[in-house]
Amino acid sequence: MILSVASGKGGTGKTTVATNLAALLKEAQFIDCDVEGPNAHIFLKPSITSSSEVSIKIPEIIEERCTHCGRCADFCSFNALAVTKNGVMLFEELCRGCGGCSLVCPEGAVEERNRVLGVVEEGIFERGRFLHGKLTPGEPFASPIIRELKRRIDRNADPVIIDSPPGVACPMINSVSESDFVLLVTEPTPFGLFDLSLAVSVLRELEIPMGVVINKADEGRVIEDFCKKEGIPVLLKIPFSRDIAELYSRGELLVKEERWKERFEALLKSIWSLV
C-alpha cells in the first residue's frame, strides 16, 4: 500500500503528520518527495548510506555541423533554444530534457550532455528504508528527482509513506500518482480552504480516495463544513498548541507522548478501513 500525505499549501503540518505515522508502523518505507525543502530527516533521523546525482540530458550544439536552420528552436515548446545569425543560444534552466531537438536536427548537430538537478539520498531509519531528494538551489524542475525517488520504491514492501510537495502542480501530481490513499493536511483559514479545494479536485481527477487532517483545528469550522459538503472524512483534528510547536521546533515526534500515540494509531486504523 502507498499512502501519500499532501497539502494544497505549505506550512500546514504535512511532514509532521507523515513522520508521526511512519514512526508508529512496525515496518515502512518513507519517501520524502518534497525535494525543494526536505525535512522529514529531522524527525526520523535516518542513517544515510548512499547518495547519487540526478540529471537530465540537455543539448550541446556542434557549431561545425550547424547550419542555423532553426528547426531545433522551432521544435522546443519551452523556448530553451534561440537561433541567431551568430549561433545557437541555449537557456539551460528552461530545458526539460525531452531530446526532441536532437531528433529534428537534419545535420546531426545536436548532441547531449548531462545537467545535474540534485541528488537522491538513501538510508535507514528506525522502521525501515528512508529516501529523500534534494533539488539544487535555483533549479526550477523538481519532477525528475521525484520520479527517481519513486522508481526506487520497493513494490514488495508494505506500506510506503510518501511526503508529497505542497501545492497541486506537477511535483505534487507526480508524487501522489499510483497512491492507494492520500491524506490531505490543511488548516482552517481562507487560504487553507481554497488550496484544499484545489487538492481535492486534483485527487478526484486522479480517482484516488482521500481523507483530511485539520491542523490548528480550534481556529474555526470552515474546513469541517467544506468536508461535510464534499463527503470527505475528517480523520484527525490537531489543536493550535504551543506544546506541539515546541516539540516540532526540537525535531521531536508527537507520538512519543501517549495521548498523541493513541490519536495517530486511531488515524492509521481509519485509513486502513477506507482503503
Sequence and secondary structure as in RCSB ss.txt:
>XXXX:A:sequence
MILSVASGKGGTGKTTVATNLAALLKEAQFIDCDVEGPNAHIFLKPSITSSSEVSIKIPEIIEERCTHCGRCADF
CSFNALAVTKNGVMLFEELCRGCGGCSLVCPEGAVEERNRVLGVVEEGIFERGRFLHGKLTPGEPFASPIIRELK
RRIDRNADPVIIDSPPGVACPMINSVSESDFVLLVTEPTPFGLFDLSLAVSVLRELEIPMGVVINKADEGRVIED
FCKKEGIPVLLKIPFSRDIAELYSRGELLVKEERWKERFEALLKSIWSLV
>XXXX:A:secstr
 EEEEE SSTTSSHHHHHHHHHHHSSS EEEE  TTS  HHHHH  EEEEEEEEEEEEEEE TTT     HHHHH
 TT  EEEETTEEEE GGG     HHHHH TT  EEEEEEEEEEEEEEEETTEEEEEEEE TT    HHHHHHHH
HT  TTSS EEEE  SSSSHHHHHHHTT SEEEEEE SSHHHHHHHHHHHHHHHHHT  EEEEEESGGG SHHHH
HHHHHT  EEEEE   HHHHHHHHTT  GGGSHHHHHHHHHHHHHHHHH 
